[in-house]
Amino acid sequence: MKFLEIARKDLKAEFRTKQMLNSMMIFALLVIVIFSFAFGNEASIFIPALNRKITDLLAPGMLWIAFTFAGMLGLSRSFGGEKEEGCLEGLKLCPVDRADIYNGKVLSNAVLMFLMEIIAIPIFAVLFSYDIKNIPGLAVVAILGTFGFIFVGTLLSALTVNTRTRELLLPVILFPVLIPVILPAVTATGAMLSSGDIPDIAGELQILAVYDIIFFVVAQLVFEYTIED
């Protein structure tokens, strides 16, 4: 369980300053607040203008835009910080399997993402006047979608760490790969926000689960090659 030590190291360093976590939370909340002004509905606490049906169609996509763009801040620093501080070579020299480095980074990134989502979702519900009744269903969608985002994002973050323009390159190569995650996640989130049941989104959950498994396995096999100089 050496990957737990790597995750503990990253989280300990992060919680000492909370720099990245605060940035992710603020960014996600800003996106949600801006969208609430732009696409509010008659029940919104800000503006009474737009039709509720239009908002129901747009709101799940807004939520996942906030998640993915805020999460991108954390992913870009996942290996970038190690590179800048000269710690990446130390990680490579550790007597652990290279996959443990990946798993540790995945775990630390997941903790930060879930903390951000725990704060963002209630604020989203208030601003868009949602009474979320199926909280377990929404949690399942968020967990599967977030892990899919992290599995791929952590791998590509390691792949781009040695490039000069990694902050620009990572989103360019990541977002096209995330399409199979974003589409079912948005659809399933919309169903959960409209008081749907888990059986109603069984197909979307299967897609997310298969995507997660495939990219987790692929990452275990190829990660050691992605961080080579």
KELOMI-681231 format. One line per 3 residues: number of its first residue (from 1); their letters; for each residue x, y, z of C-alpha. Coordinates in nm, 4 decimals. Example, Ala and Ser with C-alpha at 12.3 -4.5 7.8 and 13.67 -1.06 7.14 Angstrom:
BEGIN
1 = AS = 1.2300 -0.4500 0.7800  1.3670 -0.1060 0.7140
//
This chain:
BEGIN
1 = MKF = 0.0000 0.0000 0.0000  0.2886 0.2338 -0.0764  0.0664 0.4497 -0.2926
4 = LEI = -0.1087 0.5622 0.0264  0.2167 0.7155 0.1466  0.2517 0.9092 -0.1778
7 = ARK = -0.1062 1.0325 -0.1496  -0.0513 1.1241 0.2158  0.2589 1.3244 0.1213
10 = DLK = 0.0710 1.5195 -0.1452  -0.2317 1.5860 0.0756  -0.0186 1.6873 0.3727
13 = AEF = 0.1665 1.9386 0.1560  -0.1615 2.0663 0.0096  -0.3495 2.1016 0.3379
16 = RTK = -0.0550 2.2908 0.4836  -0.1225 2.5791 0.2424  -0.4598 2.4866 0.0842
19 = QML = -0.3453 2.6833 -0.2182  -0.4706 2.4460 -0.4864  -0.7856 2.3408 -0.2998
22 = NSM = -0.8884 2.7028 -0.2456  -0.8192 2.7837 -0.6094  -1.0312 2.4910 -0.7277
25 = MIF = -1.3200 2.5822 -0.4985  -1.3165 2.9497 -0.5876  -1.2979 2.8747 -0.9595
28 = ALL = -1.5871 2.6259 -0.9437  -1.8025 2.8650 -0.7416  -1.7277 3.1530 -0.9787
31 = VIV = -1.8337 2.9439 -1.2769  -2.1569 2.8410 -1.1051  -2.2381 3.1969 -0.9947
34 = IFS = -2.1683 3.3385 -1.3414  -2.3925 3.0765 -1.5012  -2.6637 3.1483 -1.2441
37 = FAF = -2.6653 3.5127 -1.3552  -2.6604 3.4208 -1.7236  -2.9104 3.1326 -1.7178
40 = GNE = -3.1232 3.1906 -1.4096  -3.4900 3.0930 -1.3998  -3.8089 3.2182 -1.2467
43 = ASI = -3.7241 3.0470 -0.9182  -3.3693 3.1828 -0.9076  -3.2745 3.4080 -0.6209
46 = FIP = -3.0991 3.6388 -0.8660  -3.3107 3.6831 -1.1785  -3.6647 3.5770 -1.2658
49 = ALN = -3.6284 3.5614 -1.6428  -3.5689 3.2360 -1.8251  -3.7867 2.9344 -1.8683
52 = RKI = -3.7323 2.6516 -1.6175  -3.7135 2.3888 -1.8897  -3.4246 2.5666 -2.0568
55 = TDL = -3.2414 2.5880 -1.7265  -3.3003 2.2184 -1.6588  -3.1385 2.1374 -1.9920
58 = LAP = -2.8381 2.3602 -1.9319  -2.7757 2.3159 -1.5592  -2.6135 1.9667 -1.5646
61 = GML = -2.3679 2.0793 -1.8307  -2.2877 2.3924 -1.6295  -2.2142 2.1816 -1.3238
64 = WIA = -1.9736 1.9539 -1.5096  -1.8051 2.2496 -1.6758  -1.7346 2.3817 -1.3267
67 = FTF = -1.6051 2.0411 -1.2139  -1.3767 1.9776 -1.5096  -1.2270 2.3245 -1.5382
70 = AGM = -1.1693 2.3491 -1.1637  -1.0254 1.9990 -1.1624  -0.7905 2.0973 -1.4431
73 = LGL = -0.6195 2.3365 -1.2038  -0.5361 2.0495 -0.9721  -0.4312 1.8112 -1.2470
76 = SRS = -0.1949 2.0626 -1.4039  -0.0125 2.0908 -1.0724  -0.0200 1.7206 -0.9915
79 = FGG = 0.3154 1.6529 -1.1543  0.4045 2.0108 -1.2456  0.4724 2.0969 -0.8841
82 = EKE = 0.6940 1.7914 -0.8448  0.8874 1.8920 -1.1564  0.9399 2.2518 -1.0470
85 = EGC = 1.0550 2.1542 -0.6983  1.2892 1.8873 -0.8321  1.0991 1.6106 -0.6546
88 = LEG = 0.9975 1.4138 -0.9630  1.3359 1.2468 -0.9933  1.3136 1.1542 -0.6261
91 = LKL = 0.9786 0.9869 -0.6875  1.1273 0.7896 -0.9746  1.4096 0.6708 -0.7499
94 = CPV = 1.1755 0.5530 -0.4755  1.1795 0.1722 -0.4311  0.8172 0.1407 -0.5397
97 = DRA = 0.6426 0.0283 -0.8518  0.5797 0.3158 -1.0916  0.2088 0.2312 -1.0829
100 = DIY = 0.2097 0.3179 -0.7111  0.3130 0.6718 -0.8012  0.0172 0.6950 -1.0364
103 = NGK = -0.2240 0.5471 -0.7818  -0.1024 0.7835 -0.5128  -0.1530 1.0831 -0.7395
106 = VLS = -0.4983 0.9569 -0.8374  -0.5981 0.9256 -0.4725  -0.4753 1.2719 -0.3757
109 = NAV = -0.6407 1.4293 -0.6811  -0.9652 1.2467 -0.6016  -0.9701 1.3786 -0.2448
112 = LMF = -0.9296 1.7374 -0.3665  -1.1933 1.6928 -0.6374  -1.4482 1.5434 -0.4006
115 = LME = -1.3931 1.8163 -0.1421  -1.4519 2.0757 -0.4123  -1.7661 1.8980 -0.5329
118 = IIA = -1.9063 1.8636 -0.1811  -1.8937 2.2423 -0.1518  -2.0005 2.3224 -0.5069
121 = IPI = -2.3089 2.1000 -0.5391  -2.5112 2.2521 -0.2504  -2.4333 2.6043 -0.3731
124 = FAV = -2.5341 2.4999 -0.7247  -2.8625 2.3603 -0.5873  -2.9371 2.6858 -0.4049
127 = LFS = -2.8542 2.9167 -0.6933  -3.0566 2.7123 -0.9434  -3.3369 2.6315 -0.6966
130 = YDI = -3.2988 2.2541 -0.7088  -3.4405 2.0294 -0.4406  -3.2124 1.7300 -0.4899
133 = KNI = -3.4085 1.4302 -0.3657  -3.1987 1.1485 -0.5072  -2.8716 1.2372 -0.3373
136 = PGL = -2.7300 0.8796 -0.3520  -2.7928 0.8633 -0.7265  -2.6256 1.1985 -0.7834
139 = AVV = -2.3340 1.0849 -0.5666  -2.2869 0.7701 -0.7773  -2.2810 0.9752 -1.0973
142 = AIL = -2.0366 1.2262 -0.9482  -1.8043 0.9518 -0.8211  -1.7937 0.7579 -1.1491
145 = GTF = -1.7584 1.0710 -1.3608  -1.4926 1.2204 -1.1360  -1.2837 0.9041 -1.1304
148 = GFI = -1.2992 0.8854 -1.5090  -1.1766 1.2440 -1.5256  -0.8975 1.1771 -1.2747
151 = FVG = -0.7799 0.8462 -1.4227  -0.7247 1.0037 -1.7635  -0.6185 1.3446 -1.6374
154 = TLL = -0.3496 1.2112 -1.4040  -0.2031 0.9959 -1.6805  -0.1951 1.2822 -1.9297
157 = SAL = -0.0599 1.5195 -1.6659  0.2388 1.2870 -1.6274  0.2717 1.2646 -2.0049
160 = TVN = 0.2927 1.6418 -2.0479  0.5021 1.7226 -1.7393  0.8269 1.7523 -1.9357
163 = TRT = 0.6854 1.9920 -2.1934  0.7305 2.3681 -2.1613  0.3669 2.4457 -2.2354
166 = REL = 0.2124 2.1731 -2.0190  -0.0570 2.4078 -1.8788  -0.1789 2.4705 -2.2337
169 = LLP = -0.1153 2.1261 -2.3777  -0.2940 1.9289 -2.1062  -0.6448 2.0695 -2.1722
172 = VIL = -0.5971 2.0349 -2.5474  -0.5293 1.6612 -2.5317  -0.7480 1.5863 -2.2297
175 = FPV = -1.0880 1.7255 -2.3220  -1.1326 1.5227 -2.6441  -1.0571 1.2046 -2.4479
178 = LIP = -1.3120 1.3068 -2.1823  -1.6072 1.3211 -2.4211  -1.7194 0.9623 -2.3350
181 = VIL = -1.7232 1.0688 -1.9692  -1.8826 1.4111 -1.9982  -2.1774 1.3120 -2.2186
184 = PAV = -2.3189 1.0298 -2.0000  -2.2289 1.2189 -1.6816  -2.4266 1.5251 -1.7920
187 = TAT = -2.7229 1.3121 -1.9015  -2.7242 1.1140 -1.5766  -2.6849 1.4288 -1.3666
190 = GAM = -2.9824 1.5856 -1.5414  -3.1925 1.2787 -1.4616  -3.0914 1.2900 -1.0946
193 = LSS = -3.1655 1.6620 -1.0677  -3.5136 1.6001 -1.2083  -3.5877 1.3366 -0.9403
196 = GDI = -3.5054 1.0379 -1.1583  -3.4076 0.6967 -1.0229  -3.0862 0.5025 -1.0694
199 = PDI = -3.2519 0.2419 -1.2998  -3.3332 0.5303 -1.5354  -2.9613 0.5958 -1.5913
202 = AGE = -2.8343 0.2374 -1.5918  -2.6925 0.2764 -1.9427  -2.5015 0.5938 -1.8558
205 = LQI = -2.3625 0.4361 -1.5392  -2.2430 0.1344 -1.7354  -2.0615 0.3594 -1.9825
208 = LAV = -1.8936 0.5502 -1.7005  -1.7957 0.2316 -1.5170  -1.6501 0.0687 -1.8294
211 = YDI = -1.4592 0.3862 -1.9154  -1.3158 0.4030 -1.5623  -1.2055 0.0397 -1.5674
214 = IFF = -1.0475 0.0605 -1.9121  -0.8424 0.3713 -1.8437  -0.7415 0.2585 -1.4958
217 = VVA = -0.6051 -0.0661 -1.6379  -0.4372 0.1113 -1.9291  -0.2744 0.3587 -1.6905
220 = QLV = -0.1327 0.0749 -1.4781  0.0317 -0.0685 -1.7894  0.1716 0.2447 -1.9521
223 = FEY = 0.2346 0.4896 -1.6698  0.5987 0.3917 -1.6235  0.6660 0.4967 -1.9825
226 = TIE = 0.4864 0.8313 -1.9531  0.7227 0.9749 -1.6920  1.0411 0.8739 -1.8643
229 = D = 1.2660 1.1628 -1.9709
//
